[in-house]
Amino acid sequence: MLNTKYILKPRKKEEGLIISVMSRHTLKDGKTPDRRIIKFVNYDLWLPIFAPPLKLVGDYYGGLPWEEFEQRYLNYLSQPDVKVEVQKLAEESLRRITTLSCIEKDPEKCHRRLLAERCKEYQPGLVLSIR
């Protein structure tokens, strides 16, 4: 099973392994640590390879339409070295409950949803819970 969640929501036992898929754990200035995000409280493992490239994040916050962000992020996930890691994540999520977490509250416009959906493409039997 593969879940997604807002990283600041309280953790639940049924979420299994919680993986932060954020590029950094900072405030919007990109420098100041976000002290609300604490390893083993909000997440277990940090895998920034699944985060959108920083330029893409900057472009999105600068006004890039979601549809273009989505396409560019999916292209990033298709790069050979990243694709291998996504496939490993999908396989691991068949064996244990895994939750992808990020700072965006709405999963509809968050890369964690796109990543989870890409995992399901590689492992069609994977059950998704997008939150």
DSSP file (Angstrom, degrees, kcal/mol; ACC not computed):
  #  RESIDUE AA STRUCTURE BP1 BP2  ACC     N-H-->O    O-->H-N    N-H-->O    O-->H-N    TCO  KAPPA ALPHA  PHI   PSI    X-CA   Y-CA   Z-CA
    1    1 A M              0   0    0      0, 0.0    97,-2.2     0, 0.0     2,-0.5   0.000 360.0 360.0 360.0 140.2    0.0    0.0    0.0
    2    2 A L  E     -ab  98 128A   0    125,-3.0   127,-2.1    95,-0.2     2,-0.2  -0.976 360.0-179.8-126.6 118.5    1.2    3.5   -0.8
    3    3 A N  E     -ab  99 129A   0     95,-3.2    97,-2.8    -2,-0.5     2,-0.3  -0.657  12.7-153.0-106.2 163.6   -0.3    6.5    0.9
    4    4 A T  E     +a  100   0A   0    125,-1.9   127,-0.4    95,-0.2     2,-0.3  -0.971  20.7 166.3-131.7 154.4    0.4   10.2    0.6
    5    5 A K  E     -a  101   0A   0     95,-2.3    97,-1.5    -2,-0.3     2,-0.4  -0.994  44.1 -92.6-160.3 161.0    0.0   12.9    3.3
    6    6 A Y  E >   -a  102   0A   0    125,-0.4     3,-2.0    -2,-0.3    97,-0.2  -0.682  41.7-132.2 -73.5 125.8    0.7   16.4    4.4
    7    7 A I  T 3  S+     0   0    0     95,-3.1    96,-0.1    -2,-0.4    -1,-0.1   0.725 100.7  56.5 -61.4 -24.7    3.9   16.1    6.4
    8    8 A L  T 3  S+     0   0    0     94,-0.3    -1,-0.3    95,-0.1     3,-0.1   0.490  80.7 104.7 -89.9  -2.0    2.6   18.2    9.3
    9    9 A K  S <  S-     0   0    0     -3,-2.0    -4,-0.0     1,-0.1     0, 0.0  -0.551  89.3 -91.2 -72.6 143.4   -0.5   16.0   10.0
   10   10 A P        -     0   0    0      0, 0.0    -1,-0.1     0, 0.0     2,-0.1  -0.226  47.5-110.0 -55.5 143.2    0.0   13.9   13.1
   11   11 A R        -     0   0    0     30,-0.3     2,-0.3    -3,-0.1    32,-0.0  -0.429  29.1-156.7 -77.4 149.6    1.4   10.5   12.3
   12   12 A K    >   -     0   0    0     -2,-0.1     3,-1.9     1,-0.1     4,-0.2  -0.955  23.8-125.4-126.5 146.1   -0.6    7.3   12.5
   13   13 A K  G >  S+     0   0    0     -2,-0.3     3,-1.6     1,-0.3    -1,-0.1   0.863 108.3  62.6 -57.1 -37.4    0.6    3.8   13.0
   14   14 A E  G 3  S+     0   0    0      1,-0.3    -1,-0.3    -3,-0.0    -3,-0.0   0.499  85.3  76.7 -72.1  -0.8   -1.2    2.6   10.0
   15   15 A E  G <  S-     0   0    0     -3,-1.9    -1,-0.3     1,-0.2   -12,-0.2   0.575  80.2-167.6 -83.8  -9.0    0.9    4.9    7.7
   16   16 A G    <   +     0   0    0     -3,-1.6     2,-0.5    -4,-0.2    -1,-0.2  -0.294  56.8  11.1  63.2-139.8    3.9    2.5    8.0
   17   17 A L  E    S-c   98   0A   0     80,-2.3    82,-3.0    27,-0.1     2,-0.6  -0.620  75.3-152.1 -74.5 121.3    7.2    3.9    6.7
   18   18 A I  E     -c   99   0A   0     -2,-0.5    26,-3.1    80,-0.2    27,-1.8  -0.870  10.8-167.2-101.7 122.6    6.8    7.7    6.2
   19   19 A I  E     -cd 100  45A   0     80,-3.5    82,-3.0    -2,-0.6     2,-0.5  -0.932  15.4-140.7-112.6 123.1    9.2    9.1    3.5
   20   20 A S  E     -cd 101  46A   0     25,-2.9    27,-2.6    -2,-0.5    30,-0.2  -0.706  15.5-175.0 -77.3 127.4    9.7   12.8    3.1
   21   21 A V        +     0   0    0     80,-2.6     2,-0.2    -2,-0.5    -1,-0.1  -0.066  42.5 122.6-113.3  30.7    9.9   13.5   -0.6
   22   22 A M        -     0   0    0     79,-0.1    29,-0.2    29,-0.1    28,-0.1  -0.603  65.9-133.4 -90.2 152.5   10.7   17.2   -0.1
   23   23 A S  S    S-     0   0    0      1,-0.2     2,-0.3    -2,-0.2    -1,-0.1   0.815  87.9  -4.6 -74.0 -29.8   13.8   18.8   -1.6
   24   24 A R        -     0   0    0      2,-0.1     2,-0.5    24,-0.0    -1,-0.2  -0.981  60.5-126.1-157.3 161.1   14.6   20.5    1.8
   25   25 A H        +     0   0    0     -2,-0.3     9,-2.2    -3,-0.1     2,-0.3  -0.576  69.6 114.1-110.9  65.8   13.0   20.9    5.2
   26   26 A T  B    S-E   33   0B   0     -2,-0.5    -2,-0.1     7,-0.3     6,-0.0  -0.776  70.1 -95.0-127.6 169.6   13.1   24.7    5.3
   27   27 A L    >   -     0   0    0      5,-3.0     3,-2.5    -2,-0.3    -1,-0.1  -0.207  60.9 -80.9 -73.1 178.1   10.7   27.6    5.4
   28   28 A K  T 3  S+     0   0    0      1,-0.3    -1,-0.1     2,-0.1    -2,-0.0   0.708 126.2  71.2 -59.8 -20.5    9.8   29.3    2.1
   29   29 A D  T 3  S-     0   0    0      3,-0.1    -1,-0.3     1,-0.1    -2,-0.0   0.635 102.6-131.1 -71.3 -10.1   13.1   31.3    2.2
   30   30 A G  S <  S+     0   0    0     -3,-2.5    -2,-0.1     2,-0.2    -1,-0.1   0.485  91.5  62.6  77.7   2.0   14.9   28.1    1.4
   31   31 A K  S    S+     0   0    0      1,-0.1    -1,-0.1    -4,-0.1    -6,-0.1   0.686  75.0  82.7-124.5 -43.8   17.4   28.6    4.2
   32   32 A T  S    S-     0   0    0      1,-0.1    -5,-3.0    -5,-0.0    -2,-0.2  -0.556  83.0-117.4 -74.8 121.2   15.7   28.7    7.6
   33   33 A P  B     -E   26   0B   0      0, 0.0     2,-1.1     0, 0.0    -7,-0.3  -0.298  19.6-126.5 -56.7 137.3   15.1   25.2    9.0
   34   34 A D    >   -     0   0    0     -9,-2.2     3,-1.9     1,-0.2    -8,-0.0  -0.773  21.8-164.6 -85.7 101.2   11.4   24.4    9.4
   35   35 A R  T 3  S+     0   0    0     -2,-1.1    -1,-0.2     1,-0.3    -9,-0.0   0.540  80.7  70.7 -70.2  -6.7   11.5   23.3   13.1
   36   36 A R  T 3  S+     0   0    0      1,-0.1     2,-0.7     6,-0.0    -1,-0.3   0.698  85.0  76.8 -78.6 -19.3    8.1   21.8   12.8
   37   37 A I    <   +     0   0    0     -3,-1.9     2,-0.4   -12,-0.1    -1,-0.1  -0.831  64.6 171.9-100.3 111.2    9.5   19.0   10.6
   38   38 A I    >>> -     0   0    0     -2,-0.7     4,-3.1     0, 0.0     3,-1.9  -0.969  35.4-114.1-128.0 128.9   11.4   16.5   12.8
   39   39 A K  B 345S+f   43   0C   0     -2,-0.4     5,-0.2     1,-0.3     6,-0.0  -0.358 103.8  14.2 -60.4 138.3   12.9   13.1   11.8
   40   40 A F  T 345S+     0   0    0      3,-4.2    -1,-0.3   -22,-0.1     4,-0.1   0.358 126.3  61.6  72.0  -1.2   11.1   10.2   13.5
   41   41 A V  T <45S+     0   0    0     -3,-1.9   -30,-0.3     2,-0.3    -2,-0.2   0.705 123.8  10.7-106.9 -54.3    8.2   12.5   14.4
   42   42 A N  T  <5S+     0   0    0     -4,-3.1     2,-0.3     1,-0.3    -3,-0.2   0.703 137.4   4.9 -96.7 -24.5    7.0   13.6   11.0
   43   43 A Y  B   < -f   39   0C   0     -5,-0.9    -3,-4.2     1,-0.1    -2,-0.3  -0.982  47.2-151.2-156.4 161.1    8.9   11.2    8.8
   44   44 A D  S    S+     0   0    0    -26,-3.1     2,-0.4     1,-0.3   -25,-0.2   0.738  84.2  24.1-103.6 -34.8   11.3    8.2    9.0
   45   45 A L  E     -d   19   0A   0    -27,-1.8   -25,-2.9     2,-0.0     2,-0.6  -0.991  63.2-148.0-139.7 139.3   13.3    8.6    5.8
   46   46 A W  E     +d   20   0A   0     -2,-0.4   -25,-0.2   -27,-0.2     3,-0.1  -0.950  17.2 174.4-113.1 119.5   14.2   11.5    3.6
   47   47 A L    >   +     0   0    0    -27,-2.6     3,-1.9    -2,-0.6     4,-0.2  -0.738   4.0 175.5-124.4  81.4   14.6   10.8   -0.1
   48   48 A P  G >   +     0   0    0      0, 0.0     3,-1.5     0, 0.0    -1,-0.1   0.603  68.4  83.2 -66.3  -9.6   15.1   14.1   -1.9
   49   49 A I  G 3  S+     0   0    0      1,-0.3   -28,-0.1    -3,-0.1   -26,-0.1   0.803  90.1  53.8 -60.7 -25.2   15.7   12.3   -5.2
   50   50 A F  G <  S+     0   0    0     -3,-1.9    -1,-0.3   -30,-0.2   -29,-0.1   0.509  89.7  98.3 -87.5  -4.4   11.8   12.2   -5.5
   51   51 A A  S <  S-     0   0    0     -3,-1.5   -29,-0.1   -29,-0.2     3,-0.1  -0.504  87.5 -99.7 -77.6 150.4   11.5   16.0   -5.0
   52   52 A P        -     0   0    0      0, 0.0    -1,-0.1     0, 0.0     5,-0.1  -0.414  51.9 -89.3 -63.3 147.2   11.1   18.2   -8.0
   53   53 A P    >>  -     0   0    0      0, 0.0     4,-2.1     0, 0.0     3,-0.5  -0.263  38.5-114.3 -55.1 146.4   14.3   19.8   -9.1
   54   54 A L  H 3> S+     0   0    0      1,-0.3     4,-2.7     2,-0.2     5,-0.2   0.842 115.5  55.4 -56.4 -37.5   14.8   23.2   -7.4
   55   55 A K  H 3> S+     0   0    0      1,-0.2     4,-2.5     2,-0.2    -1,-0.3   0.903 107.7  49.9 -62.9 -39.6   14.5   25.2  -10.6
   56   56 A L  H <> S+     0   0    0     -3,-0.5     4,-2.3     2,-0.2    -2,-0.2   0.907 110.6  49.2 -65.0 -42.2   11.2   23.5  -11.3
   57   57 A V  H  X S+     0   0    0     -4,-2.1     4,-2.8     2,-0.2     5,-0.2   0.934 112.2  49.0 -60.9 -46.4   10.0   24.4   -7.8
   58   58 A G  H  X S+     0   0    0     -4,-2.7     4,-1.3     1,-0.2    -2,-0.2   0.896 110.5  50.3 -60.6 -41.3   11.1   28.0   -8.3
   59   59 A D  H  <>S+     0   0    0     -4,-2.5     5,-2.5     2,-0.2    -1,-0.2   0.905 111.1  49.5 -63.9 -40.5    9.4   28.2  -11.6
   60   60 A Y  H ><5S+     0   0    0     -4,-2.3     3,-1.8     1,-0.2    -2,-0.2   0.943 111.9  46.3 -65.1 -47.8    6.1   26.9  -10.1
   61   61 A Y  H 3<5S+     0   0    0     -4,-2.8    -1,-0.2     1,-0.3    -2,-0.2   0.742 108.7  59.7 -66.5 -20.1    6.3   29.4   -7.2
   62   62 A G  T 3<5S-     0   0    0     -4,-1.3    -1,-0.3    -5,-0.2    -2,-0.2   0.431 135.3 -80.9 -86.6   0.7    7.0   32.0   -9.8
   63   63 A G  T < 5S+     0   0    0     -3,-1.8    -3,-0.2     1,-0.3    -2,-0.1   0.464  71.9 156.3 118.3   2.4    3.8   31.4  -11.7
   64   64 A L      < -     0   0    0     -5,-2.5    -1,-0.3    -6,-0.1     5,-0.0  -0.407  51.4-108.7 -58.3 129.2    4.4   28.3  -13.8
   65   65 A P    >>  -     0   0    0      0, 0.0     4,-2.3     0, 0.0     3,-0.6  -0.296  22.0-119.1 -61.3 146.3    0.9   26.7  -14.5
   66   66 A W  H 3> S+     0   0    0      1,-0.2     4,-3.3     2,-0.2     5,-0.2   0.877 111.8  58.8 -53.8 -42.6    0.3   23.4  -12.7
   67   67 A E  H 3> S+     0   0    0      1,-0.2     4,-1.9     2,-0.2    -1,-0.2   0.883 108.8  44.0 -58.6 -39.6   -0.1   21.5  -16.0
   68   68 A E  H <> S+     0   0    0     -3,-0.6     4,-2.5     2,-0.2    -1,-0.2   0.896 112.8  51.8 -72.4 -40.1    3.4   22.5  -17.1
   69   69 A F  H  X S+     0   0    0     -4,-2.3     4,-2.8     1,-0.2     5,-0.2   0.950 109.6  51.1 -56.5 -48.8    4.8   21.7  -13.7
   70   70 A E  H  X S+     0   0    0     -4,-3.3     4,-2.5     1,-0.2    -2,-0.2   0.916 110.9  47.0 -56.6 -47.4    3.2   18.3  -13.8
   71   71 A Q  H  X S+     0   0    0     -4,-1.9     4,-2.1    -5,-0.2    -1,-0.2   0.914 113.6  47.5 -64.0 -42.9    4.6   17.5  -17.2
   72   72 A R  H  X S+     0   0    0     -4,-2.5     4,-2.0     2,-0.2    -1,-0.2   0.884 112.4  49.5 -67.2 -37.6    8.1   18.6  -16.3
   73   73 A Y  H  X S+     0   0    0     -4,-2.8     4,-2.4    -5,-0.2    -2,-0.2   0.921 110.4  49.9 -67.6 -42.2    8.0   16.7  -13.0
   74   74 A L  H  X S+     0   0    0     -4,-2.5     4,-0.9    -5,-0.2    -2,-0.2   0.879 109.4  52.3 -63.5 -36.2    6.8   13.5  -14.8
   75   75 A N  H >< S+     0   0    0     -4,-2.1     3,-0.6     2,-0.2     4,-0.4   0.906 108.0  51.9 -62.8 -41.1    9.7   14.0  -17.3
   76   76 A Y  H >< S+     0   0    0     -4,-2.0     3,-1.6     1,-0.2     6,-0.2   0.923 106.3  53.3 -59.9 -44.7   12.1   14.2  -14.4
   77   77 A L  H 3< S+     0   0    0     -4,-2.4    -1,-0.2     1,-0.3    -2,-0.2   0.717 103.7  59.4 -64.3 -19.2   10.7   11.0  -13.0
   78   78 A S  T << S+     0   0    0     -4,-0.9    -1,-0.3    -3,-0.6    -2,-0.2   0.545  74.7 114.5 -87.6  -8.0   11.4    9.4  -16.4
   79   79 A Q  S X> S-     0   0    0     -3,-1.6     4,-3.5    -4,-0.4     3,-0.6  -0.427  79.6-116.6 -61.7 138.2   15.1   10.1  -16.3
   80   80 A P  H 3> S+     0   0    0      0, 0.0     4,-1.8     0, 0.0     5,-0.2   0.842 110.8  45.1 -50.4 -46.3   16.9    6.7  -16.1
   81   81 A D  H 3> S+     0   0    0      1,-0.2     4,-0.9     2,-0.2    -4,-0.1   0.862 119.3  42.2 -69.1 -33.6   18.5    7.1  -12.7
   82   82 A V  H <> S+     0   0    0     -3,-0.6     4,-2.4    -6,-0.2     5,-0.2   0.890 109.5  58.3 -76.6 -41.1   15.3    8.5  -11.1
   83   83 A K  H  X S+     0   0    0     -4,-3.5     4,-2.5     1,-0.2    -2,-0.2   0.893 103.0  53.6 -56.3 -42.6   13.1    6.0  -12.9
   84   84 A V  H  X S+     0   0    0     -4,-1.8     4,-2.0    -5,-0.3    -1,-0.2   0.902 109.6  48.0 -59.5 -41.6   15.1    3.1  -11.3
   85   85 A E  H  X S+     0   0    0     -4,-0.9     4,-2.4     2,-0.2    -2,-0.2   0.873 110.1  51.6 -69.4 -36.8   14.5    4.6   -7.9
   86   86 A V  H  X S+     0   0    0     -4,-2.4     4,-2.5     2,-0.2    -2,-0.2   0.915 109.4  50.7 -64.5 -42.1   10.8    5.1   -8.6
   87   87 A Q  H  X S+     0   0    0     -4,-2.5     4,-2.2     2,-0.2    -2,-0.2   0.896 110.2  49.6 -62.9 -39.9   10.5    1.4   -9.6
   88   88 A K  H  X S+     0   0    0     -4,-2.0     4,-2.7     2,-0.2    -2,-0.2   0.912 110.3  50.8 -63.5 -42.7   12.3    0.4   -6.4
   89   89 A L  H  X S+     0   0    0     -4,-2.4     4,-2.1     2,-0.2    -2,-0.2   0.916 109.9  50.1 -60.7 -43.9    9.9    2.5   -4.4
   90   90 A A  H  X S+     0   0    0     -4,-2.5     4,-0.7     2,-0.2    -2,-0.2   0.915 112.3  47.0 -61.6 -44.2    6.9    0.9   -6.1
   91   91 A E  H >X S+     0   0    0     -4,-2.2     3,-0.9     1,-0.2     4,-0.8   0.918 112.2  49.6 -64.7 -43.7    8.2   -2.6   -5.5
   92   92 A E  H >X S+     0   0    0     -4,-2.7     4,-1.9     1,-0.2     3,-0.7   0.857 104.4  59.6 -63.5 -34.9    8.9   -1.8   -1.8
   93   93 A S  H 3< S+     0   0    0     -4,-2.1    -1,-0.2     1,-0.3     5,-0.2   0.680  99.3  57.7 -70.8 -16.9    5.4   -0.4   -1.4
   94   94 A L  H << S+     0   0    0     -3,-0.9    -1,-0.3    -4,-0.7    -2,-0.2   0.785 111.3  42.9 -75.6 -29.4    4.0   -3.7   -2.4
   95   95 A R  H << S+     0   0    0     -4,-0.8     2,-0.3    -3,-0.7    -2,-0.2   0.759 125.6  15.6 -89.5 -28.2    5.9   -5.3    0.5
   96   96 A R  S  < S-     0   0    0     -4,-1.9     2,-0.3   -95,-0.1    -1,-0.2  -0.992  86.0 -93.4-147.6 152.3    5.2   -2.8    3.2
   97   97 A I        -     0   0    0     -2,-0.3   -80,-2.3    -3,-0.1     2,-0.4  -0.501  49.0-176.7 -67.7 127.6    2.9    0.1    3.9
   98   98 A T  E     -ac   2  17A   0    -97,-2.2   -95,-3.2    -2,-0.3     2,-0.4  -0.966  14.6-160.7-131.1 143.3    4.6    3.3    2.8
   99   99 A T  E     -ac   3  18A   0    -82,-3.0   -80,-3.5    -2,-0.4     2,-0.5  -0.993   8.1-150.3-128.9 128.2    3.6    6.9    3.0
  100  100 A L  E     -ac   4  19A   0    -97,-2.8   -95,-2.3    -2,-0.4     2,-0.3  -0.835  21.8-166.5 -94.4 128.7    5.0    9.8    0.9
  101  101 A S  E     +ac   5  20A   0    -82,-3.0   -80,-2.6    -2,-0.5     2,-0.3  -0.906  15.0 161.6-124.1 149.8    4.9   13.1    2.7
  102  102 A C  E     -a    6   0A   0    -97,-1.5   -95,-3.1    -2,-0.3   -94,-0.3  -0.934  47.2-107.3-153.7 169.0    5.3   16.7    1.6
  103  103 A I  S    S+     0   0    0     -2,-0.3     2,-0.3   -97,-0.2   -97,-0.1   0.624  85.0 102.2 -82.3 -15.1    4.6   20.2    2.8
  104  104 A E        -     0   0    0      1,-0.2    -2,-0.2   -99,-0.1   -97,-0.1  -0.554  59.8-155.6 -71.3 129.3    1.7   20.9    0.3
  105  105 A K  S    S+     0   0    0     -2,-0.3    -1,-0.2     1,-0.1   -99,-0.2   0.902  78.4  63.7 -71.6 -40.7   -1.6   20.5    2.0
  106  106 A D    >   -     0   0    0      1,-0.2     3,-0.9     3,-0.1    -1,-0.1  -0.757  65.1-162.9 -91.2 114.7   -3.6   19.7   -1.1
  107  107 A P  G >  S+     0   0    0      0, 0.0     3,-1.3     0, 0.0     6,-0.3   0.745  82.9  74.4 -68.7 -20.1   -2.5   16.5   -2.8
  108  108 A E  G 3  S+     0   0    0      1,-0.3    -2,-0.0    23,-0.1    -3,-0.0   0.865 107.6  31.5 -61.6 -35.1   -4.2   17.4   -6.0
  109  109 A K  G <  S+     0   0    0     -3,-0.9     2,-0.4     4,-0.0    -1,-0.3  -0.394 102.6 100.8-119.1  53.9   -1.5   20.0   -6.8
  110  110 A C  S X> S-     0   0    0     -3,-1.3     4,-1.1    -5,-0.1     3,-1.0  -0.997  71.6-132.1-137.6 142.2    1.4   18.2   -5.1
  111  111 A H  H 3> S+     0   0    0     -2,-0.4     4,-2.8     1,-0.2     5,-0.2   0.736 101.6  72.6 -65.2 -21.7    4.2   16.1   -6.6
  112  112 A R  H 3> S+     0   0    0      1,-0.2     4,-2.3     2,-0.2    -1,-0.2   0.881  97.9  49.1 -61.9 -35.5    3.6   13.4   -4.0
  113  113 A R  H <> S+     0   0    0     -3,-1.0     4,-2.6    -6,-0.3    -1,-0.2   0.927 111.2  48.7 -66.4 -44.7    0.4   12.4   -5.8
  114  114 A L  H  X S+     0   0    0     -4,-1.1     4,-2.2     1,-0.2    -2,-0.2   0.902 111.7  49.8 -62.2 -40.8    2.2   12.3   -9.2
  115  115 A L  H  X S+     0   0    0     -4,-2.8     4,-2.3     2,-0.2    -1,-0.2   0.924 111.0  48.9 -63.8 -45.0    4.9   10.2   -7.7
  116  116 A A  H  X S+     0   0    0     -4,-2.3     4,-2.0     1,-0.2    -2,-0.2   0.916 111.4  49.7 -61.4 -43.1    2.4    7.8   -6.2
  117  117 A E  H  X S+     0   0    0     -4,-2.6     4,-1.5     1,-0.2    -1,-0.2   0.874 109.1  51.7 -65.1 -36.5    0.5    7.5   -9.5
  118  118 A R  H  X S+     0   0    0     -4,-2.2     4,-1.5     2,-0.2    -1,-0.2   0.901 106.8  54.2 -65.9 -39.4    3.8    6.8  -11.3
  119  119 A C  H  X S+     0   0    0     -4,-2.3     4,-2.0     1,-0.2     3,-0.3   0.913 106.0  52.7 -58.3 -42.3    4.5    4.0   -8.8
  120  120 A K  H  < S+     0   0    0     -4,-2.0    -1,-0.2     1,-0.2     6,-0.2   0.834 102.3  58.7 -65.2 -31.8    1.1    2.5   -9.6
  121  121 A E  H  < S+     0   0    0     -4,-1.5    -1,-0.2     1,-0.2    -2,-0.2   0.889 111.4  41.6 -61.9 -37.8    2.0    2.5  -13.3
  122  122 A Y  H  < S+     0   0    0     -4,-1.5    -2,-0.2    -3,-0.3    -1,-0.2   0.793 129.4  29.2 -79.4 -28.8    5.0    0.4  -12.5
  123  123 A Q    ><  -     0   0    0     -4,-2.0     3,-2.4    -5,-0.2    -1,-0.3  -0.746  68.5-176.7-132.1  84.3    3.1   -1.8  -10.1
  124  124 A P  T 3  S+     0   0    0      0, 0.0    -1,-0.1     0, 0.0    -4,-0.1   0.730  81.6  62.2 -57.0 -23.9   -0.6   -1.9  -11.1
  125  125 A G  T 3  S+     0   0    0      2,-0.1     2,-0.2    -5,-0.0    -5,-0.1   0.507  78.1 115.4 -79.2  -3.4   -1.5   -4.1   -8.1
  126  126 A L    <   -     0   0    0     -3,-2.4     2,-0.5    -6,-0.2   -32,-0.1  -0.478  63.0-137.9 -70.7 132.0   -0.4   -1.3   -5.7
  127  127 A V        -     0   0    0     -2,-0.2  -125,-3.0   -34,-0.2     2,-0.4  -0.809  20.6-156.9 -92.2 128.5   -3.2    0.2   -3.6
  128  128 A L  E     -b    2   0A   0     -2,-0.5     2,-0.4  -127,-0.2  -125,-0.2  -0.834  18.0-174.0-108.6 144.5   -3.0    4.0   -3.4
  129  129 A S  E     -b    3   0A   0   -127,-2.1  -125,-1.9    -2,-0.4     2,-0.7  -0.889  15.0-163.3-132.5 103.1   -4.5    6.3   -0.7
  130  130 A I              0   0    0     -2,-0.4  -125,-0.1  -127,-0.2  -127,-0.1  -0.781 360.0 360.0 -95.0 116.8   -4.0    9.9   -1.8
  131  131 A R              0   0    0     -2,-0.7  -125,-0.4  -127,-0.4  -126,-0.2   0.302 360.0 360.0-132.9 360.0   -4.4   12.4    1.0
